[in-house]
Amino acid sequence: MGPAPTHSHPRARSHPDGSTRWWPRLRHRLSDLFGGHLFGRHLFGGHSHDSADQIDDALEADAAGRRALLISLGGLAATAVAQAIVVVLSGSVALLGDTLHNVADALTAVPLLIAFTVARRPATDRFTYGYGRAEDLAGLAVLAMITLSSGVAAYTAIDRLLRPQQIHQLGAVAAAGLIGFVGNEIVARYRIGVGRRIGSAALVADGLHARTDGFTSLAVLLGAAGVAAGWRGADPVIGLVITVAILGVLRSAARVVGARLMDAVDPAIVAEATLTLLHTPGVEAIRELRIRWIGHSLRAEVDVTVDATLTLAAAHDVAHAAQAHLLHHIRRLSAATIHTSPRTAAPGH
């Protein structure tokens, strides 16, 4: 029995934290009690494909990602301006370097903005899955910037150990370091939160990158405090400690981006998709289930077992129902291809 046609439908609305998903599940169970018949579907809402009742999660996530980048870019710009004012008042070259470093690293939002824009292009005969992978490639650029940040931090710390420098205007230096740390940490939390909510590994990595910039500014603050306490080597030593912390952040970001490039998904998503399929009338077993991220959207490819006596039209209806169930219940799923196989067929046929 050949594969059933693919029908792409937007998924029904659910709250970002999943708190309202109890109703679709209950409705799904009640509908199943009526055998999925027309009466049951209409009585309990079923899986409507009325465009007026549904939204395009991919476009919503895309807009949320761009909004997060633009807002956080403005926050980092304000942080840099505040630091620059302190630089002018204190004349600190170290603070000037940290400010310029924060400005340059804030610009990593640019390749991500470009990636989010490119990802909106429709699929072509060459890029049949669309351009969602542009977002994952932008994640590699963020990893490169975090690596560069750790290298610069290490070089600066070692150079200060070999060539100690007198730090002046300790109060102003500490204030600038505090401003940089707080500003970057706020941006980091915001980007990471939005990135996890919309399923963007690149945006999460960029949030972790902002956190590394905050660590660099924290080194300035702690170094100034150490010097004020009489420890002249505090600045470079704390700089080395911060470098180690940045390497830890780099490891976390690399795991996030690397897992996405290797098509890793949360096993809980697979478990939920399996449960959803098995509750579809007519689906007897799941022979194969594959789910992958493309940008911040999921795609699924499924092979399910059905009764061998079903007609082609009946098997198509089962595949269509299974697809509708998946699109309705799996968050961020934008498309699903369902193949039906008769119960007696060997795997791969």
Buried (B, 14 or more C-beta within 10 A) or exposed (E): BEBBEBBEBBBBEBEBEEEEBEEBBEBBEBBBEBEBEEEBBEEBBBBBBEEEEBEBBBEBBBEBBBEBBEBBBEBBBEBBEBBBBBBEEBEBEBBBBBBBBBBBBBEBBEBBBBBBEBBBEEEEEEEEEBBBBBBBBBBBBBBEBBBEBBEBBBEBBBEBBEEEEEBEBBEBBBBBBBBBBBBBBBBBBBBBBBBBBBBBBBBBBBBBBBBBBBBBBBBBBBBBBBBBEEEEEBBBBBBBBBBEBBBEBBEBBBEBBBBBBEEBBEEEBBEBBEEBBBBBBBBBEBBEBBBBBBBBBBBBBBBBBBBEEBEEEBBBBBBBBBBBBBBBBBBBBBBBBBBBBBEEBEEEE
